[in-house]
Amino acid sequence: MRKSNPIRDEAIALGLSTYTTGVSCKHGHMSPRYVKNHACITCCRKLSTEWNKANPIKALESGRKTYAKDPSKAAARYAKRRAAKKLATPIWADIKEIEKIYKLARQKTIKSGMSWEVDHIVPLSSKLVCGLHVSWNLQVIPITENRRKRNVLTE
């Protein structure tokens, strides 16, 4: 049986989902822990990423089921994304070029039978950098690659 942790107990009382102990996990991460299972957030994310890479189809199906359960949550997330994109689109952006790139993604999806998406090479919002919603910052990639990349700047 696990000992009671006063920091975790306080987080529960405050209705928080995470808490910080100031002690590293067994893998050496000094990151917050989840209240629900005491697990290190960094470890959980690493395991989740590994599983998603090993099971891309199941990961997509899982995401779809999650959003089907709570459409309002999906709508809120989509609205947040639209707002970020709007703020990241400068007035001088060539909207016609951007539309061509999205059209190319649809055409590739129809032609190949596999889902393709438009990805921002430099993410619109991340901890390190924020890019623009302009044609030269867009690329068409398979949906599995886009999910794997998330909002991380690669190369």
C-alpha positions as semicolon CSV with decimal commas, in nm:
position;residue;x (nm);y (nm);z (nm)
1;M;0,000;0,000;0,000
2;R;0,131;0,342;-0,100
3;K;0,200;0,598;0,173
4;S;-0,014;0,910;0,185
5;N;0,157;1,205;0,017
6;P;0,057;1,541;0,168
7;I;0,149;1,730;-0,151
8;R;-0,068;1,500;-0,361
9;D;-0,348;1,514;-0,104
10;E;-0,341;1,894;-0,123
11;A;-0,352;1,880;-0,505
12;I;-0,656;1,652;-0,484
13;A;-0,826;1,889;-0,240
14;L;-0,763;2,180;-0,479
15;G;-0,895;1,981;-0,775
16;L;-0,560;1,984;-0,960
17;S;-0,461;1,714;-1,207
18;T;-0,085;1,736;-1,138
19;Y;0,149;1,806;-0,849
20;T;0,523;1,853;-0,802
21;T;0,725;1,674;-0,535
22;G;1,073;1,811;-0,604
23;V;1,197;1,451;-0,615
24;S;1,299;1,281;-0,940
25;C;1,118;0,973;-1,065
26;K;1,292;0,636;-1,093
27;H;1,411;0,740;-1,443
28;G;1,560;1,066;-1,317
29;H;1,296;1,310;-1,447
30;M;1,227;1,617;-1,233
31;S;0,881;1,672;-1,377
32;P;0,533;1,701;-1,225
33;R;0,332;1,389;-1,154
34;Y;-0,028;1,302;-1,230
35;V;-0,262;1,302;-0,929
36;K;-0,462;1,007;-1,065
37;N;-0,172;0,760;-1,073
38;H;0,139;0,925;-0,918
39;A;0,315;0,880;-1,255
40;C;0,582;1,115;-1,388
41;I;0,441;1,320;-1,678
42;T;0,763;1,287;-1,881
43;C;0,760;0,907;-1,844
44;C;0,391;0,888;-1,942
45;R;0,444;1,102;-2,250
46;K;0,745;0,895;-2,355
47;L;0,551;0,569;-2,320
48;S;0,254;0,718;-2,504
49;T;0,474;0,840;-2,791
50;E;0,639;0,500;-2,822
51;W;0,302;0,324;-2,827
52;N;0,163;0,568;-3,087
53;K;0,465;0,508;-3,313
54;A;0,426;0,132;-3,280
55;N;0,046;0,142;-3,330
56;P;-0,041;0,437;-3,561
57;I;-0,377;0,300;-3,677
58;K;-0,493;0,216;-3,323
59;A;-0,376;0,560;-3,206
60;L;-0,589;0,734;-3,470
61;E;-0,892;0,518;-3,387
62;S;-0,846;0,591;-3,017
63;G;-0,840;0,964;-3,086
64;R;-1,155;0,942;-3,294
65;K;-1,337;0,749;-3,020
66;T;-1,229;1,005;-2,760
67;Y;-1,373;1,292;-2,964
68;A;-1,689;1,098;-3,046
69;K;-1,754;1,065;-2,671
70;D;-1,728;1,441;-2,613
71;P;-1,789;1,645;-2,929
72;S;-1,795;1,973;-2,735
73;K;-1,437;1,913;-2,622
74;A;-1,336;1,850;-2,983
75;A;-1,518;2,166;-3,094
76;A;-1,340;2,373;-2,829
77;R;-1,001;2,236;-2,932
78;Y;-1,075;2,303;-3,299
79;A;-1,187;2,660;-3,219
80;K;-0,865;2,720;-3,027
81;R;-0,666;2,593;-3,324
82;R;-0,859;2,816;-3,568
83;A;-0,795;3,119;-3,347
84;A;-0,422;3,044;-3,330
85;K;-0,409;3,004;-3,708
86;K;-0,594;3,331;-3,760
87;L;-0,351;3,516;-3,537
88;A;-0,058;3,354;-3,720
89;T;-0,181;3,455;-4,067
90;P;-0,029;3,791;-4,168
91;I;-0,233;4,024;-4,389
92;W;0,025;3,988;-4,667
93;A;-0,006;3,605;-4,678
94;D;-0,101;3,463;-5,018
95;I;-0,431;3,293;-4,934
96;K;-0,463;3,146;-5,284
97;E;-0,129;2,963;-5,243
98;I;-0,235;2,835;-4,901
99;E;-0,563;2,708;-5,049
100;K;-0,369;2,526;-5,325
101;I;-0,167;2,340;-5,062
102;Y;-0,483;2,230;-4,877
103;K;-0,635;2,124;-5,211
104;L;-0,323;1,916;-5,284
105;A;-0,367;1,737;-4,948
106;R;-0,729;1,653;-5,036
107;Q;-0,627;1,529;-5,381
108;K;-0,353;1,306;-5,236
109;T;-0,602;1,161;-4,987
110;I;-0,852;1,081;-5,262
111;K;-0,590;0,945;-5,501
112;S;-0,397;0,727;-5,255
113;G;-0,679;0,623;-5,021
114;M;-0,451;0,723;-4,732
115;S;-0,510;1,038;-4,525
116;W;-0,280;1,335;-4,594
117;E;-0,272;1,662;-4,400
118;V;-0,118;2,005;-4,425
119;D;0,153;2,049;-4,163
120;H;0,322;2,366;-4,043
121;I;0,698;2,315;-4,075
122;V;0,754;2,569;-3,797
123;P;0,463;2,507;-3,555
124;L;0,209;2,784;-3,501
125;S;0,256;2,752;-3,128
126;S;0,515;2,563;-2,929
127;K;0,732;2,625;-2,627
128;L;1,038;2,717;-2,836
129;V;0,913;2,893;-3,149
130;C;0,597;3,012;-3,320
131;G;0,565;3,012;-3,698
132;L;0,331;3,179;-3,943
133;H;0,042;3,041;-4,144
134;V;0,200;3,117;-4,483
135;S;0,255;2,901;-4,790
136;W;0,630;2,849;-4,741
137;N;0,569;2,718;-4,388
138;L;0,329;2,445;-4,508
139;Q;0,393;2,092;-4,629
140;V;0,166;1,801;-4,720
141;I;0,249;1,488;-4,520
142;P;0,070;1,165;-4,422
143;I;-0,161;1,199;-4,122
144;T;0,044;0,949;-3,919
145;E;0,358;1,159;-3,966
146;N;0,172;1,476;-3,870
147;R;0,039;1,316;-3,550
148;R;0,384;1,185;-3,466
149;K;0,542;1,528;-3,522
150;R;0,288;1,712;-3,307
151;N;0,386;2,077;-3,253
152;V;0,760;2,016;-3,257
153;L;1,010;2,185;-3,486
154;T;1,207;1,919;-3,675
155;E;1,532;1,989;-3,858
